[in-house]
């Protein structure tokens, strides 16, 4: 959400749902098994980056529509990025 004062940008507010402890544990286990975890979310990029940072995920894509998520997976799979 953008905050404006007299029509000028005055700030930006990003809100994220709390991260469940089980999510962080799952990401850590996947990474320990050598699996590269990538976050693709419909949330704004600022929020997505914040959540990814907390989870230790390096590659993050924000503002991704459902059909674009499919394309992202297919593209990575075609180029041999299966892990």
N, CA, C and O of each residue as an XYZ file, in Angstrom:
332
protein
N       0.841     -1.156      0.000
C       0.000      0.000      0.000
C       0.897      1.234      0.000
O       1.859      1.326      0.763
N       0.560      2.171     -0.868
C       1.311      3.413     -0.933
C       0.597      4.481     -0.103
O      -0.631      4.565     -0.111
N       1.363      5.278      0.599
C       0.796      6.377      1.373
C       1.174      7.675      0.699
O       2.339      7.897      0.371
N       0.173      8.550      0.489
C       0.431      9.812     -0.195
C      -0.030     10.985      0.654
O      -1.026     10.900      1.372
N       0.714     12.078      0.560
C       0.358     13.323      1.218
C       0.374     14.402      0.141
O       1.397     14.641     -0.501
N      -0.767     15.044     -0.045
C      -0.905     16.073     -1.083
C      -0.465     15.552     -2.453
O       0.152     16.276     -3.234
N      -0.786     14.304     -2.730
C      -0.475     13.719     -4.026
C       0.948     13.238     -4.196
O       1.295     12.715     -5.255
N       1.783     13.400     -3.183
C       3.183     12.968     -3.276
C       3.390     11.725     -2.416
O       2.832     11.611     -1.325
N       4.189     10.810     -2.915
C       4.490      9.594     -2.172
C       5.147      9.942     -0.841
O       6.159     10.640     -0.792
N       4.540      9.433      0.247
C       5.067      9.726      1.574
C       5.577      8.476      2.265
O       6.295      8.566      3.261
N       5.220      7.321      1.753
C       5.680      6.095      2.381
C       5.089      4.881      1.702
O       4.230      4.992      0.826
N       5.557      3.734      2.114
C       5.115      2.469      1.561
C       4.913      1.520      2.717
O       5.771      1.416      3.594
N       3.797      0.831      2.732
C       3.501     -0.107      3.799
C       3.385     -1.496      3.201
O       2.595     -1.710      2.282
N       4.152     -2.430      3.704
C       4.089     -3.820      3.249
C       3.675     -4.688      4.430
O       4.229     -4.579      5.524
N       2.702     -5.544      4.193
C       2.182     -6.409      5.249
C       2.337     -7.856      4.814
O       2.083     -8.199      3.660
N       2.751     -8.692      5.735
C       2.900    -10.116      5.436
C       2.277    -10.937      6.551
O       2.286    -10.543      7.717
N       1.740    -12.077      6.173
C       1.242    -13.008      7.178
C       2.425    -13.547      7.969
O       3.533    -13.644      7.441
N       2.195    -13.901      9.243
C       3.298    -14.477     10.024
C       3.777    -15.792      9.399
O       2.986    -16.557      8.848
N       5.061    -16.030      9.493
C       5.645    -17.267      8.977
C       5.514    -18.345     10.044
O       5.910    -18.153     11.193
N       4.958    -19.469      9.649
C       4.809    -20.585     10.585
C       6.175    -21.221     10.830
O       6.975    -21.342      9.902
N       6.448    -21.626     12.068
C       7.725    -22.291     12.352
C       7.921    -23.536     11.487
O       9.054    -23.866     11.135
N       6.844    -24.227     11.143
C       6.967    -25.436     10.318
C       7.416    -25.097      8.899
O       8.047    -25.921      8.238
N       7.095    -23.890      8.426
C       7.528    -23.481      7.088
C       9.037    -23.312      7.058
O       9.702    -23.805      6.147
N       9.572    -22.625      8.041
C      11.025    -22.422      8.099
C      11.736    -23.763      8.201
O      12.754    -23.980      7.543
N      11.210    -24.657      9.017
C      11.809    -25.984      9.173
C      11.772    -26.757      7.855
O      12.752    -27.406      7.488
N      10.654    -26.690      7.148
C      10.531    -27.400      5.869
C      11.536    -26.872      4.857
O      12.174    -27.655      4.153
N      11.686    -25.553      4.775
C      12.647    -24.948      3.848
C      14.066    -25.389      4.209
O      14.849    -25.751      3.331
N      14.390    -25.358      5.489
C      15.731    -25.769      5.931
C      16.004    -27.226      5.583
O      17.114    -27.566      5.172
N      15.012    -28.085      5.742
C      15.201    -29.509      5.424
C      15.394    -29.724      3.927
O      16.244    -30.513      3.512
N      14.607    -29.025      3.122
C      14.763    -29.134      1.673
C      16.158    -28.681      1.254
O      16.821    -29.339      0.453
N      16.592    -27.558      1.800
C      17.920    -27.040      1.463
C      19.013    -27.994      1.937
O      20.020    -28.164      1.251
N      18.829    -28.615      3.093
C      19.808    -29.576      3.609
C      19.909    -30.799      2.699
O      20.954    -31.445      2.631
N      18.817    -31.111      2.002
C      18.811    -32.224      1.057
C      19.321    -31.821     -0.320
O      19.278    -32.615     -1.260
N      19.809    -30.576     -0.440
C      20.376    -30.116     -1.693
C      19.358    -29.579     -2.681
O      19.667    -29.416     -3.862
N      18.158    -29.304     -2.219
C      17.115    -28.787     -3.095
C      17.104    -27.259     -3.011
O      17.033    -26.681     -1.926
N      17.174    -26.625     -4.174
C      17.120    -25.167     -4.207
C      15.660    -24.744     -4.103
O      14.826    -25.149     -4.912
N      15.366    -23.938     -3.110
C      14.006    -23.457     -2.890
C      13.876    -22.075     -3.510
O      14.698    -21.192     -3.267
N      12.831    -21.900     -4.315
C      12.550    -20.631     -4.974
C      11.156    -20.194     -4.556
O      10.222    -20.997     -4.558
N      11.014    -18.926     -4.198
C       9.702    -18.401     -3.825
C       9.110    -17.657     -5.011
O       9.743    -16.763     -5.573
N       7.880    -18.034     -5.392
C       7.116    -17.318     -6.415
C       5.751    -17.048     -5.792
O       5.011    -17.981     -5.480
N       5.421    -15.783     -5.612
C       4.205    -15.408     -4.904
C       3.491    -14.264     -5.599
O       4.100    -13.477     -6.324
N       2.218    -14.188     -5.370
C       1.433    -13.072     -5.880
C       1.604    -11.822     -5.041
O       1.187    -10.737     -5.447
N       2.214    -11.964     -3.873
C       2.458    -10.808     -3.001
C       3.428     -9.838     -3.665
O       4.169    -10.209     -4.575
N       3.414     -8.600     -3.203
C       4.340     -7.595     -3.708
C       5.779     -8.007     -3.482
O       6.075     -8.765     -2.558
N       6.668     -7.514     -4.315
C       8.080     -7.903     -4.258
C       8.735     -7.519     -2.937
O       9.568     -8.269     -2.427
N       8.383     -6.382     -2.378
C       8.973     -5.967     -1.103
C       8.625     -6.965     -0.003
O       9.495     -7.385      0.759
N       7.366     -7.336      0.075
C       6.922     -8.315      1.072
C       7.567     -9.667      0.803
O       8.048    -10.326      1.724
N       7.578    -10.076     -0.456
C       8.153    -11.372     -0.819
C       9.630    -11.445     -0.436
O      10.086    -12.456      0.099
N      10.369    -10.385     -0.707
C      11.801    -10.374     -0.355
C      12.004    -10.471      1.151
O      12.911    -11.160      1.618
N      11.165     -9.784      1.903
C      11.267     -9.835      3.362
C      11.035    -11.248      3.883
O      11.795    -11.745      4.715
N       9.992    -11.883      3.396
C       9.673    -13.248      3.821
C      10.778    -14.206      3.386
O      11.213    -15.050      4.170
N      11.230    -14.081      2.150
C      12.294    -14.949      1.641
C      13.559    -14.810      2.469
O      14.227    -15.801      2.763
N      13.887    -13.583      2.843
C      15.088    -13.342      3.658
C      14.967    -14.065      5.003
O      15.928    -14.672      5.475
N      13.784    -13.995      5.612
C      13.570    -14.656      6.902
C      13.658    -16.175      6.785
O      14.033    -16.856      7.739
N      13.309    -16.701      5.611
C      13.328    -18.146      5.403
C      14.641    -18.642      4.818
O      14.844    -19.850      4.691
N      15.529    -17.734      4.463
C      16.805    -18.140      3.874
C      16.688    -18.541      2.416
O      17.489    -19.332      1.918
N      15.683    -17.993      1.724
C      15.486    -18.282      0.309
C      16.133    -17.160     -0.496
O      15.826    -15.984     -0.302
N      17.037    -17.541     -1.405
C      17.783    -16.533     -2.164
C      17.044    -16.035     -3.394
O      17.104    -14.845     -3.703
N      16.350    -16.914     -4.101
C      15.668    -16.500     -5.330
C      14.188    -16.290     -5.039
O      13.500    -17.198     -4.572
N      13.712    -15.092     -5.318
C      12.318    -14.754     -5.024
C      11.716    -13.977     -6.182
O      12.359    -13.110     -6.774
N      10.466    -14.305     -6.493
C       9.714    -13.628     -7.541
C       8.409    -13.157     -6.921
O       7.631    -13.968     -6.418
N       8.166    -11.856     -6.953
C       6.942    -11.291     -6.397
C       5.996    -10.840     -7.493
O       6.392    -10.688     -8.649
N       4.741    -10.628     -7.118
C       3.696    -10.170     -8.032
C       3.543    -11.118     -9.217
O       3.361    -10.680    -10.352
N       3.619    -12.422     -8.943
C       3.542    -13.443     -9.979
C       2.114    -13.989    -10.035
O       1.567    -14.429     -9.023
N       1.524    -13.954    -11.218
C       0.183    -14.494    -11.417
C       0.260    -16.015    -11.510
O       1.313    -16.553    -11.854
N      -0.849    -16.730    -11.206
C      -0.820    -18.204    -11.244
C      -0.271    -18.770    -12.557
O       0.552    -19.685    -12.534
N      -0.710    -18.245    -13.688
C      -0.229    -18.776    -14.968
C       1.265    -18.507    -15.151
O       1.960    -19.283    -15.808
N       1.759    -17.415    -14.573
C       3.184    -17.122    -14.661
C       4.005    -18.057    -13.784
O       5.162    -18.344    -14.091
N       3.405    -18.534    -12.686
C       4.099    -19.513    -11.837
C       4.335    -20.793    -12.624
O       5.410    -21.387    -12.544
N       3.327    -21.217    -13.387
C       3.484    -22.416    -14.227
C       4.604    -22.219    -15.237
O       5.423    -23.113    -15.448
N       4.637    -21.047    -15.859
C       5.686    -20.765    -16.847
C       7.071    -20.763    -16.211
O       8.032    -21.254    -16.802
N       7.168    -20.213    -15.011
C       8.445    -20.161    -14.302
C       8.959    -21.569    -14.028
O      10.136    -21.859    -14.242
N       8.081    -22.435    -13.557
C       8.470    -23.828    -13.277
C       8.863    -24.536    -14.569
O       9.888    -25.217    -14.620
N       8.053    -24.377    -15.610
C       8.331    -25.043    -16.886
C       9.662    -24.565    -17.467
O      10.443    -25.371    -17.973
N       9.921    -23.272    -17.396
C      11.161    -22.717    -17.925
C      12.366    -23.270    -17.176
O      13.357    -23.661    -17.793
N      12.287    -23.305    -15.862
C      13.404    -23.825    -15.069
C      13.614    -25.305    -15.349
O      14.750    -25.775    -15.421
N      12.527    -26.031    -15.506
C      12.617    -27.473    -15.767
C      13.269    -27.732    -17.128
O      14.111    -28.619    -17.263
N      12.870    -26.951    -18.128
C      13.439    -27.116    -19.478
C      14.926    -26.835    -19.500
O      15.661    -27.442    -20.279
N      15.377    -25.929    -18.660
C      16.790    -25.552    -18.653
C      17.604    -26.346    -17.634
O      18.736    -25.984    -17.312
N      17.018    -27.429    -17.134
C      17.768    -28.326    -16.267
C      17.907    -27.888    -14.816
O      18.743    -28.433    -14.096
N      17.123    -26.932    -14.372
C      17.180    -26.468    -12.983
C      16.170    -27.231    -12.164
O      15.217    -26.644    -11.652
N      16.357    -28.511    -12.031
C      15.381    -29.346    -11.333
C      15.634    -29.379     -9.841
O      14.777    -29.844     -9.089
N      16.788    -28.897     -9.383
C      17.117    -28.919     -7.939
C      17.238    -27.530     -7.433
O      17.508    -27.325     -6.250
